[in-house]
């Protein structure tokens, strides 16, 4: 869209309506005089014009004189009308011209400042909220140009300060937006109290400048979505947010979060780097692993004298300085700042210089990434709380000893264990509190002596994603936890650290060694079970599907070897059991599934290939809808019950 600004006059034009009527009256009087001189005074055209002008101007040379009473009356009306009307018209014109000249002279500097404005915010509306936002912007050395609809506010309040740039006008008018230099602005802030006006101003600004950052106020929460749809980047409702929130929303394109590590003694050096590039140090955040959210404190430092005042207050108050040192020690000097700047280039310069000093750990890091940095570089002392991590692993029951030895040798404690059972949204959790090798040996000894207990634990491991489980472990410091993490990863046990519930279930799906295999064969055959067990698999259960009812009948099996299979076959030969299972098999159209676990994914794949070759396999890990589709479409098997 082409800017109409070049066509706009730099100086205001005279308002024609002010002088239009006096001019018309003068023209009318002259016309009256000329016609009257021609008809009443019996003069020709040239002399009529001459006589009318000298009479209305009250000059009257006497070369033409009225003779009859009618002529004398005509001259009197012409003299009186001309003297008063011409005097009034010229007085009015002179007054308007003088006022215009004065306006041109007094507003020239202001217009030059508006014309030269660049990288500024266009603030639309100077009411209660707008004035507060204006103060926040000026406090942080931001350039602002105000558009206010009410002329009296501009003339009586804003123009009193020569450094305040303001334009009286309607921000919904494109010409006013162009006059405000929107093409050179860094953002538009809309703070009027009328949501309809805010919407139209947003539309106007977005149409003129499609890429500009727009923040608008919403007086009513119900209009927030409408304002977003109209093109606003951020919509702030003063019902729940203040002027500072609007400022931070407006500054968002040129704000970044830096995470650093340094001591209290380096505060001055860090701040000098930030401030010398015209940036503002907005806040500080301390990242303690015991808290989900960081401990944050507002700062708002824009000048060195503010920094000097803070450091002097620390020197005068030893207790306060000692408290700050203890906080820095508790987080190993790792903390974050939000800093804002005039543009992205200055922010990049700050980051580059902080990196050269060795302070910077990262930019715009997530809480998880900050914790990773803390674990890598930091050491959390016990003045706060004993540090901990949650590890998610995959291994067999036989690996419990090696896992525990790795954890204990670095002075850490295995606090608990979580199993992830299929069908349960929450993990099965058990407290352990293992911190001594003797307790571990005692536990393993009891397992060896109690085969039923060992069998139950193996079954639990198998059900939990084929050996996937989590532990919460605590340690004397983050370095010790880091060593545990490194060694468990090297051994091949570790799947992740501090994973969320969703992330753990994804790991189970990716690394778990449990699969559900849909099969079809005649009743009484155990070929599928033989294939699974002979290839090193375990059968956890058997599921039969009842078409029409869409119900599933599940039988717990847990067949881990050929002895278990023989026991199962022996039970099947019992008349009652055979009759029940044959009936169930016929109803489910000879289709059933087994939940199969194995030592590794490679073994699972071997079982799948063998079952596929046998012609019994219908699918692996199929969605429930797909299973029912297969069952419903299968040909029913005829049977009779003896």
Secondary structure per residue as TSV (DSSP state, phi and psi in degrees):
chain	resnum	aa	ss	phi	psi
A	1	X	-	360.0	131.7
A	2	X	-	-79.5	139.9
A	3	X	-	-75.2	132.4
A	4	X	-	-88.4	7.4
A	5	X	G	-66.3	-34.2
A	6	X	G	-63.9	-25.8
A	7	X	G	-84.5	-7.2
A	8	X	S	-82.2	137.4
A	9	X	-	-69.3	141.7
A	10	X	S	-71.1	-33.0
A	11	X	S	-107.0	149.9
A	12	X	-	-70.9	142.3
A	13	X	-	-85.8	156.9
A	14	X	-	-66.3	141.9
A	15	X	-	-81.7	109.3
A	16	X	H	-62.7	-29.9
A	17	X	H	-63.8	-22.4
A	18	X	H	-71.1	-38.2
A	19	X	H	-108.4	-2.0
A	20	X	H	-60.6	-48.2
A	21	X	H	-69.4	-42.5
A	22	X	H	-58.9	-39.3
A	23	X	H	-65.6	-42.4
A	24	X	H	-61.5	-39.9
A	25	X	H	-64.7	-40.8
A	26	X	H	-64.9	-44.6
A	27	X	H	-61.3	-41.2
A	28	X	H	-63.0	-40.6
A	29	X	H	-64.3	-43.4
A	30	X	H	-63.8	-39.6
A	31	X	H	-63.3	-43.7
A	32	X	H	-59.1	-42.7
A	33	X	H	-67.0	-41.4
A	34	X	H	-67.2	-45.9
A	35	X	H	-65.3	-42.5
A	36	X	H	-64.0	-38.6
A	37	X	H	-65.9	-36.0
A	38	X	H	-71.3	-40.3
A	39	X	H	-90.4	-40.0
A	40	X	T	-92.5	-42.4
A	41	X	S	-86.7	-8.9
A	42	X	-	59.8	40.8
A	43	X	-	-98.2	161.3
A	44	X	-	-78.6	179.1
A	45	X	H	-62.1	-47.6
A	46	X	H	-62.1	-47.6
A	47	X	H	-67.5	-29.8
A	48	X	H	-63.9	-44.2
A	49	X	H	-64.5	-45.4
A	50	X	H	-60.7	-48.4
A	51	X	H	-63.6	-40.6
A	52	X	H	-63.6	-43.3
A	53	X	H	-67.4	-48.0
A	54	X	H	-69.4	-27.6
A	55	X	H	-75.3	-47.8
A	56	X	H	-66.3	-29.1
A	57	X	T	-84.1	0.2
A	58	X	T	58.9	33.4
A	59	X	-	-88.0	-57.3
A	60	X	-	51.6	89.2
A	61	X	-	-78.5	-11.1
A	62	X	S	82.3	1.0
A	63	X	S	-72.9	-21.4
A	64	X	S	-125.9	121.8
A	65	X	-	-123.8	144.6
A	66	X	-	-76.0	142.8
A	67	X	-	-112.6	-49.6
A	68	X	S	-85.1	161.5
A	69	X	H	-57.4	-38.9
A	70	X	H	-63.6	-40.7
A	71	X	H	-65.4	-39.8
A	72	X	H	-65.4	-40.9
A	73	X	H	-62.5	-41.1
A	74	X	H	-61.4	-43.7
A	75	X	H	-64.8	-39.2
A	76	X	H	-60.8	-47.4
A	77	X	H	-63.1	-35.8
A	78	X	H	-69.4	-40.6
A	79	X	H	-66.8	-48.3
A	80	X	H	-62.7	-47.1
A	81	X	H	-63.0	-43.4
A	82	X	H	-66.7	-45.1
A	83	X	H	-61.0	-47.1
A	84	X	H	-74.9	-43.2
A	85	X	H	-70.8	-43.5
A	86	X	H	-66.7	-38.6
A	87	X	H	-62.1	-44.0
A	88	X	H	-64.8	-44.2
A	89	X	H	-63.7	-45.7
A	90	X	H	-69.2	-35.1
A	91	X	H	-62.6	-44.5
A	92	X	H	-64.3	-44.1
A	93	X	H	-63.7	-42.8
A	94	X	H	-62.2	-40.3
A	95	X	H	-64.8	-44.7
A	96	X	H	-64.3	-43.5
A	97	X	H	-63.1	-43.4
A	98	X	H	-64.2	-39.0
A	99	X	H	-66.1	-38.8
A	100	X	H	-66.8	-43.1
A	101	X	H	-61.4	-41.8
A	102	X	H	-62.8	-41.3
A	103	X	H	-65.5	-40.7
A	104	X	H	-62.9	-44.1
A	105	X	H	-66.4	-46.9
A	106	X	H	-72.0	-28.6
A	107	X	H	-97.4	2.4
A	108	X	H	-63.5	-44.9
A	109	X	H	-64.0	-41.7
A	110	X	H	-62.7	-42.7
A	111	X	H	-67.2	-35.5
A	112	X	H	-64.1	-39.9
A	113	X	H	-64.9	-40.1
A	114	X	H	-65.6	-42.7
A	115	X	H	-65.4	-31.6
A	116	X	H	-88.5	-6.0
A	117	X	-	-63.9	133.0
A	118	X	-	-145.3	152.7
A	119	X	S	53.7	41.0
A	120	X	-	-114.1	170.4
A	121	X	E	-99.9	134.7
A	122	X	E	-94.7	111.2
A	123	X	E	-99.2	113.5
A	124	X	E	-99.0	109.4
A	125	X	-	104.3	121.4
A	126	X	-	-121.1	56.5
A	127	X	S	-93.7	-147.9
A	128	X	H	-62.3	-47.6
A	129	X	H	-74.0	-43.7
A	130	X	H	-59.4	-42.3
A	131	X	H	-65.6	-35.6
A	132	X	H	-68.0	-41.3
A	133	X	H	-64.1	-39.9
A	134	X	H	-58.3	-43.0
A	135	X	H	-63.8	-41.4
A	136	X	H	-63.0	-40.0
A	137	X	H	-67.1	-44.8
A	138	X	H	-66.3	-34.7
A	139	X	H	-59.5	-30.3
A	140	X	T	-104.8	23.0
A	141	X	T	60.7	35.0
A	142	X	-	-94.4	144.8
A	143	X	-	-85.9	135.0
A	144	X	E	-134.6	141.2
A	145	X	E	-125.7	124.1
A	146	X	E	-98.1	135.1
A	147	X	E	-112.9	118.9
A	148	X	E	-127.4	130.3
A	149	X	S	-69.1	-32.6
A	150	X	-	-86.4	110.6
A	151	X	H	-60.8	-34.8
A	152	X	H	-62.7	-36.2
A	153	X	H	-65.5	-41.9
A	154	X	I	-65.9	-47.4
A	155	X	I	-72.7	-39.5
A	156	X	I	-92.2	-26.3
A	157	X	I	-108.6	-53.8
A	158	X	I	-79.0	-41.1
A	159	X	T	-74.2	-8.6
A	160	X	T	-66.1	-28.4
A	161	X	S	-97.6	114.1
A	162	X	T	-65.5	-18.3
A	163	X	T	-91.0	-4.9
A	164	X	-	-92.3	126.1
A	165	X	E	-95.0	123.5
A	166	X	E	-147.6	145.7
A	167	X	E	-127.2	127.0
A	168	X	E	-79.6	128.3
A	169	X	S	162.5	175.2
A	170	X	-	-95.3	119.4
A	171	X	T	-68.8	-13.9
A	172	X	T	-75.9	-12.2
A	173	X	S	-84.1	123.0
A	174	X	H	-58.1	-39.6
A	175	X	H	-63.0	-35.2
A	176	X	H	-67.7	-40.2
A	177	X	H	-63.6	-41.8
A	178	X	H	-64.4	-40.2
A	179	X	H	-62.4	-30.6
A	180	X	T	-78.8	2.0
A	181	X	T	70.7	39.9
A	182	X	G	-62.5	-27.1
A	183	X	G	-69.5	-19.2
A	184	X	G	-109.1	2.9
A	185	X	-	-80.8	156.5
A	186	X	S	-93.5	-16.0
A	187	X	E	-174.7	161.7
A	188	X	E	-120.6	129.4
A	189	X	E	-117.3	123.3
A	190	X	E	-114.1	117.4
A	191	X	-	-128.7	20.9
A	192	X	-	-69.2	159.4
A	193	X	S	-84.0	-1.2
A	194	X	-	-107.2	114.1
A	195	X	H	-64.1	-30.5
A	196	X	H	-65.5	-45.4
A	197	X	H	-61.0	-42.9
A	198	X	H	-59.8	-39.6
A	199	X	H	-65.2	-45.5
A	200	X	H	-69.8	-34.8
A	201	X	H	-65.1	-41.0
A	202	X	H	-60.7	-46.3
A	203	X	H	-60.8	-42.7
A	204	X	H	-63.7	-47.3
A	205	X	H	-64.0	-41.7
A	206	X	H	-67.9	-34.3
A	207	X	H	-68.4	-40.2
A	208	X	H	-72.3	-46.8
A	209	X	-	-125.8	91.7
A	210	X	T	-60.6	-25.8
A	211	X	T	-100.1	-2.6
A	212	X	S	-72.5	149.6
A	213	X	E	-82.7	123.8
A	214	X	E	-121.1	125.5
A	215	X	E	-118.9	129.3
A	216	X	E	-130.7	154.1
A	217	X	E	-89.9	144.4
A	218	X	-	-121.3	114.4
A	219	X	S	-69.6	-30.6
A	220	X	S	-121.8	136.6
A	221	X	G	-62.2	-28.6
A	222	X	G	-65.7	-18.8
A	223	X	G	-94.2	0.0
A	224	X	H	-60.2	-47.3
A	225	X	H	-63.1	-38.9
A	226	X	H	-62.8	-41.4
A	227	X	H	-68.1	-36.4
A	228	X	H	-63.1	-43.0
A	229	X	H	-66.7	-26.8
A	230	X	T	-75.6	-11.6
A	231	X	T	125.0	3.4
A	232	X	-	-72.1	140.8
A	233	X	S	-80.4	-36.2
A	234	X	E	-138.1	138.1
A	235	X	E	-122.0	123.0
A	236	X	E	-114.8	130.4
A	237	X	-	-103.5	115.8
A	238	X	T	-61.4	-11.6
A	239	X	T	-62.0	-30.6
A	240	X	T	-126.9	-2.5
A	241	X	-	-136.9	154.9
A	242	X	-	-108.9	-171.9
A	243	X	H	-62.6	-33.7
A	244	X	H	-65.2	-36.8
A	245	X	H	-63.5	-40.3
A	246	X	H	-64.2	-40.7
A	247	X	H	-59.2	-48.5
A	248	X	H	-65.6	-33.3
A	249	X	H	-66.3	-40.6
A	250	X	H	-69.0	-34.2
A	251	X	H	-85.9	-3.0
A	252	X	G	-53.1	-40.1
A	253	X	G	-63.0	-21.2
A	254	X	G	-124.0	51.3
A	255	X	E	-137.3	144.2
A	256	X	E	-146.1	159.0
A	257	X	E	-106.4	122.8
A	258	X	E	-109.9	136.2
A	259	X	E	-111.7	127.6
A	260	X	E	-130.7	168.9
A	261	X	E	-139.6	114.3
A	262	X	-	-161.3	173.5
A	263	X	-	-91.8	173.5
A	264	X	G	-60.5	-33.8
A	265	X	G	-64.4	-18.9
A	266	X	G	-94.9	4.8
A	267	X	H	-59.4	-44.1
A	268	X	H	-61.8	-47.8
A	269	X	H	-60.1	-44.6
A	270	X	H	-59.2	-47.9
A	271	X	H	-66.9	-38.7
A	272	X	H	-61.3	-39.4
A	273	X	H	-63.0	-42.2
A	274	X	H	-68.0	-45.5
A	275	X	H	-73.7	-32.0
A	276	X	T	-69.1	-15.5
A	277	X	T	-100.6	23.5
A	278	X	T	60.9	31.4
A	279	X	-	-102.2	160.5
A	280	X	E	-111.9	131.0
A	281	X	E	-88.1	101.4
A	282	X	E	-77.5	-43.4
A	283	X	E	-157.8	-179.2
A	284	X	E	-137.2	139.5
A	285	X	E	-126.0	127.8
A	286	X	E	-101.8	129.7
A	287	X	-	-103.1	99.6
A	288	X	-	-99.8	129.8
A	289	X	T	-63.8	-16.1
A	290	X	T	-79.7	-12.7
A	291	X	-	-117.0	138.0
A	292	X	S	-67.6	-38.9
A	293	X	S	-106.8	145.7
A	294	X	-	-69.6	157.7
A	295	X	E	-83.8	116.7
A	296	X	E	-115.4	146.0
A	297	X	E	-138.1	131.2
A	298	X	E	-72.9	144.2
A	299	X	E	-123.7	-61.5
A	300	X	E	66.7	39.8
A	301	X	E	-86.3	122.8
A	302	X	-	-120.1	-14.4
A	303	X	S	-135.6	156.0
A	304	X	H	-66.9	-31.4
A	305	X	H	-65.7	-29.2
A	306	X	H	-66.2	-40.8
A	307	X	H	-64.5	-44.5
A	308	X	H	-60.3	-41.1
A	309	X	H	-61.7	-41.1
A	310	X	H	-65.7	-46.0
A	311	X	H	-66.8	-36.0
A	312	X	H	-64.9	-39.1
A	313	X	H	-65.6	-32.6
A	314	X	H	-66.3	-43.0
A	315	X	H	-65.5	-32.7
A	316	X	H	-77.7	-21.3
A	317	X	-	-122.4	88.2
A	318	X	H	-57.4	-35.3
A	319	X	H	-65.1	-41.2
A	320	X	H	-64.5	-41.2
A	321	X	H	-65.7	-40.4
A	322	X	H	-64.7	-37.8
A	323	X	H	-62.9	-42.5
A	324	X	H	-64.2	-39.9
A	325	X	H	-62.7	-40.0
A	326	X	H	-65.4	-37.1
A	327	X	H	-64.3	-45.5
A	328	X	H	-62.0	-39.1
A	329	X	H	-65.1	-38.3
A	330	X	H	-68.0	-23.1
A	331	X	T	-112.2	14.3
A	332	X	T	59.2	26.7
A	333	X	T	77.8	3.8
A	334	X	E	-87.6	124.8
A	335	X	E	-155.9	172.3
A	336	X	E	-129.9	154.1
A	337	X	E	-130.6	141.3
A	338	X	E	-91.4	124.5
A	339	X	E	-124.0	140.8
A	340	X	E	-116.2	153.6
A	341	X	-	-147.3	173.9
A	342	X	S	-68.4	-28.1
A	343	X	S	-160.9	172.0
A	344	X	H	-67.1	-31.0
A	345	X	H	-61.3	-43.0
A	346	X	H	-66.0	-39.0
A	347	X	H	-62.6	-39.9
A	348	X	H	-65.5	-36.5
A	349	X	H	-64.2	-40.9
A	350	X	H	-60.7	-48.2
A	351	X	H	-60.7	-42.4
A	352	X	H	-63.4	-42.0
A	353	X	H	-71.7	-38.2
A	354	X	H	-64.8	-34.1
A	355	X	H	-67.1	-40.6
A	356	X	H	-62.2	-35.4
A	357	X	T	-74.7	-11.8
A	358	X	T	84.8	13.5
A	359	X	-	-86.2	-37.7
A	360	X	E	-77.1	130.0
A	361	X	E	-102.0	-28.6
A	362	X	E	175.8	167.6
A	363	X	E	-119.4	133.3
A	364	X	S	51.5	43.8
A	365	X	-	-75.0	148.0
A	366	X	-	-78.0	167.8
A	367	X	H	-60.1	-37.2
A	368	X	H	-64.8	-43.4
A	369	X	H	-66.5	-35.3
A	370	X	H	-66.5	-40.3
A	371	X	H	-64.9	-36.7
A	372	X	H	-63.0	-42.6
A	373	X	H	-64.3	-40.3
A	374	X	H	-63.2	-39.9
A	375	X	H	-69.8	-33.4
A	376	X	H	-76.1	-43.0
A	377	X	H	-105.2	-22.8
A	378	X	-	-101.2	173.2
A	379	X	-	-142.7	111.1
A	380	X	-	-86.2	112.6
A	381	X	-	-76.8	164.7
A	382	X	T	-82.1	10.8
A	383	X	T	-67.6	-19.2
A	384	X	T	-100.4	-70.2
A	385	X	-	-168.7	158.3
A	386	X	-	-67.1	123.4
A	387	X	-	-68.6	152.9
A	388	X	E	-148.6	158.9
A	389	X	E	-139.4	158.7
A	390	X	E	-109.8	120.0
A	391	X	E	-106.1	139.2
A	392	X	E	-113.9	126.7
A	393	X	E	-129.6	169.3
A	394	X	E	-139.4	119.1
A	395	X	-	-165.2	173.3
A	396	X	-	-90.2	167.2
A	397	X	G	-58.0	-33.9
A	398	X	G	-66.2	-15.0
A	399	X	G	-95.4	4.4
A	400	X	H	-59.3	-42.9
A	401	X	H	-59.6	-50.2
A	402	X	H	-63.4	-40.7
A	403	X	H	-59.2	-48.7
A	404	X	H	-64.9	-38.4
A	405	X	H	-62.7	-39.6
A	406	X	H	-62.6	-42.7
A	407	X	H	-68.5	-43.7
A	408	X	H	-73.9	-31.6
A	409	X	T	-69.4	-15.2
A	410	X	T	-101.9	16.8
A	411	X	T	75.0	20.4
A	412	X	-	-97.1	164.7
A	413	X	E	-119.9	132.3
A	414	X	E	-87.1	102.3
A	415	X	E	-78.7	-41.9
A	416	X	E	-157.1	179.1
A	417	X	E	-140.6	141.2
A	418	X	E	-124.1	129.1
A	419	X	E	-106.8	146.0
A	420	X	-	-114.6	98.2
A	421	X	-	-91.9	139.5
A	422	X	T	-62.5	135.8
A	423	X	T	93.6	-10.7
A	424	X	-	-108.8	131.6
A	425	X	S	-77.5	-31.7
A	426	X	S	-106.0	145.6
A	427	X	-	-71.3	156.6
A	428	X	E	-86.5	115.1
A	429	X	E	-111.7	139.5
A	430	X	E	-137.4	129.9
A	431	X	E	-72.5	140.3
A	432	X	E	-118.3	-57.2
A	433	X	E	64.9	38.8
A	434	X	E	-87.7	115.2
A	435	X	-	-129.9	-6.0
A	436	X	-	-127.9	142.9
A	437	X	H	-64.0	-32.7
A	438	X	H	-64.1	-37.3
A	439	X	H	-67.3	-36.3
A	440	X	H	-65.5	-43.7
A	441	X	H	-62.9	-39.7
A	442	X	H	-63.8	-41.2
A	443	X	H	-64.4	-46.4
A	444	X	H	-66.0	-33.9
A	445	X	H	-64.1	-43.5
A	446	X	H	-64.7	-34.5
A	447	X	H	-63.7	-43.8
A	448	X	H	-65.2	-33.4
A	449	X	H	-81.3	-22.1
A	450	X	-	-116.2	94.2
A	451	X	H	-63.8	-34.9
A	452	X	H	-64.8	-39.6
A	453	X	H	-67.8	-41.3
A	454	X	H	-62.8	-42.2
A	455	X	H	-62.3	-40.5
A	456	X	H	-65.5	-40.3
A	457	X	H	-67.9	-40.6
A	458	X	H	-61.8	-41.0
A	459	X	H	-64.0	-40.2
A	460	X	H	-63.5	-44.0
A	461	X	H	-61.8	-41.7
A	462	X	H	-64.8	-44.8
A	463	X	H	-65.1	-33.0
A	464	X	T	-82.4	67.4
A	465	X	T	64.5	24.5
A	466	X	T	72.5	30.9
A	467	X	T	114.2	6.4
A	468	X	E	-85.3	127.8
A	469	X	E	-155.2	171.9
A	470	X	E	-129.1	151.6
A	471	X	E	-128.7	143.0
A	472	X	E	-97.3	120.5
A	473	X	E	-121.9	140.7
A	474	X	E	-114.1	157.7
A	475	X	-	-148.9	171.0
A	476	X	S	-68.2	-26.4
A	477	X	S	-162.0	170.5
A	478	X	H	-70.4	-26.0
A	479	X	H	-64.9	-41.3
A	480	X	H	-63.9	-42.9
A	481	X	H	-63.3	-37.1
A	482	X	H	-63.7	-38.3
A	483	X	H	-66.4	-40.7
A	484	X	H	-60.8	-47.4
A	485	X	H	-57.6	-45.2
A	486	X	H	-63.1	-43.3
A	487	X	H	-72.2	-38.4
A	488	X	H	-64.2	-36.1
A	489	X	H	-68.1	-41.5
A	490	X	H	-63.2	-36.8
A	491	X	H	-73.0	-17.2
A	492	X	T	93.5	9.2
A	493	X	-	-83.9	-37.1
A	494	X	E	-78.0	130.6
A	495	X	E	-103.3	-27.2
A	496	X	E	175.1	167.1
A	497	X	E	-122.9	134.9
A	498	X	S	53.4	42.8
A	499	X	-	-76.6	147.7
A	500	X	-	-77.9	169.5
A	501	X	H	-59.1	-43.4
A	502	X	H	-63.9	-40.4
A	503	X	H	-64.7	-37.0
A	504	X	H	-65.9	-43.2
A	505	X	H	-65.5	-31.2
A	506	X	H	-66.8	-39.2
A	507	X	H	-64.1	-39.3
A	508	X	H	-61.4	-40.9
A	509	X	H	-68.2	-34.4
A	510	X	H	-82.2	-43.3
A	511	X	H	-109.9	-12.1
A	512	X	-	-61.4	148.7
A	513	X	-	-110.8	37.2
A	514	X	E	-124.3	129.4
A	515	X	E	-135.4	150.2
A	516	X	E	-103.6	120.7
A	517	X	E	-111.7	120.8
A	518	X	E	-89.1	127.1
A	519	X	E	-130.1	161.4
A	520	X	E	-144.6	125.1
A	521	X	-	-159.5	170.1
A	522	X	-	-67.1	151.7
A	523	X	T	-60.5	145.2
A	524	X	T	88.7	-17.0
A	525	X	-	-79.0	142.5
A	526	X	-	-122.9	22.9
A	527	X	H	-60.1	-41.2
A	528	X	H	-61.1	-41.0
A	529	X	H	-67.6	-39.9
A	530	X	H	-60.6	-44.3
A	531	X	H	-61.1	-45.0
A	532	X	H	-63.4	-48.5
A	533	X	H	-71.3	-38.6
A	534	X	H	-65.2	-24.0
A	535	X	T	-95.2	10.2
A	536	X	T	90.5	16.6
A	537	X	-	-96.0	166.7
A	538	X	E	-124.6	140.2
A	539	X	E	-103.5	116.6
A	540	X	E	-86.3	-36.1
A	541	X	E	-159.9	176.7
A	542	X	E	-136.4	130.4
A	543	X	E	-119.7	132.5
A	544	X	E	-113.8	142.2
A	545	X	E	-113.0	125.7
A	546	X	E	-99.5	103.0
A	547	X	T	-64.8	150.5
A	548	X	T	88.9	-46.9
A	549	X	T	-88.6	-22.9
A	550	X	T	52.5	49.9
A	551	X	E	-118.1	151.8
A	552	X	E	-118.1	129.5
A	553	X	E	-103.5	119.3
A	554	X	E	-110.7	131.8
A	555	X	E	-115.4	126.0
A	556	X	E	-76.5	127.6
A	557	X	E	-116.1	-59.8
A	558	X	E	51.7	68.9
A	559	X	E	-99.0	112.7
A	560	X	-	-109.9	-11.8
A	561	X	S	-154.4	-178.7
A	562	X	H	-70.6	-26.2
A	563	X	H	-64.7	-42.0
A	564	X	H	-65.0	-36.4
A	565	X	H	-66.4	-42.0
A	566	X	H	-62.3	-40.0
A	567	X	H	-62.4	-40.4
A	568	X	H	-65.2	-42.6
A	569	X	H	-65.6	-37.0
A	570	X	H	-64.0	-41.4
A	571	X	H	-66.7	-34.8
A	572	X	H	-65.9	-28.6
A	573	X	T	-75.5	-13.3
A	574	X	S	-65.2	135.0
A	575	X	H	-53.0	-49.0
A	576	X	H	-63.6	-43.5
A	577	X	H	-65.3	-42.0
A	578	X	H	-62.4	-43.9
A	579	X	H	-61.6	-45.0
A	580	X	H	-64.5	-45.9
A	581	X	H	-70.5	-37.0
A	582	X	H	-62.7	-43.7
A	583	X	H	-61.1	-46.3
A	584	X	H	-62.1	-39.7
A	585	X	H	-66.2	-43.4
A	586	X	H	-64.7	-42.5
A	587	X	H	-60.5	-41.0
A	588	X	T	-84.8	12.9
A	589	X	T	59.9	36.2
A	590	X	T	63.3	16.4
A	591	X	E	-103.4	131.6
A	592	X	E	-151.5	171.9
A	593	X	E	-133.7	154.2
A	594	X	E	-121.1	135.7
A	595	X	E	-86.5	116.8
A	596	X	E	-116.3	134.1
A	597	X	E	-119.3	156.0
A	598	X	-	-150.0	172.1
A	599	X	S	-69.5	-27.8
A	600	X	S	-157.9	172.0
A	601	X	H	-65.7	-34.1
A	602	X	H	-59.2	-41.8
A	603	X	H	-66.0	-41.8
A	604	X	H	-57.7	-44.1
A	605	X	H	-63.6	-37.4
A	606	X	H	-62.9	-42.8
A	607	X	H	-62.6	-44.2
A	608	X	H	-60.1	-45.7
A	609	X	H	-62.3	-41.7
A	610	X	H	-66.7	-42.2
A	611	X	H	-66.6	-35.3
A	612	X	H	-65.9	-41.2
A	613	X	H	-65.0	-32.9
A	614	X	H	-72.6	-13.1
A	615	X	T	83.0	9.7
A	616	X	-	-95.2	-22.6
A	617	X	E	-78.9	127.7
A	618	X	E	-102.0	-24.6
A	619	X	E	171.6	164.7
A	620	X	E	-128.6	131.3
A	621	X	S	50.4	47.2
A	622	X	-	-77.8	147.9
A	623	X	-	-62.8	153.0
A	624	X	H	-59.1	-39.1
A	625	X	H	-61.7	-38.8
A	626	X	H	-67.8	-38.1
A	627	X	H	-62.1	-48.0
A	628	X	H	-65.0	-32.7
A	629	X	H	-64.1	-40.7
A	630	X	H	-67.4	-43.4
A	631	X	H	-64.5	-46.5
A	632	X	H	-65.9	-30.6
A	633	X	H	-87.7	-9.2
A	634	X	S	-71.8	151.6
A	635	X	-	-73.5	128.2
A	636	X	-	-62.9	144.9
A	637	X	-	-99.0	127.2
A	638	X	-	-75.8	143.5
A	639	X	-	-158.1	166.3
A	640	X	-	-138.7	148.9
A	641	X	-	-101.1	123.5
A	642	X	-	-76.6	360.0
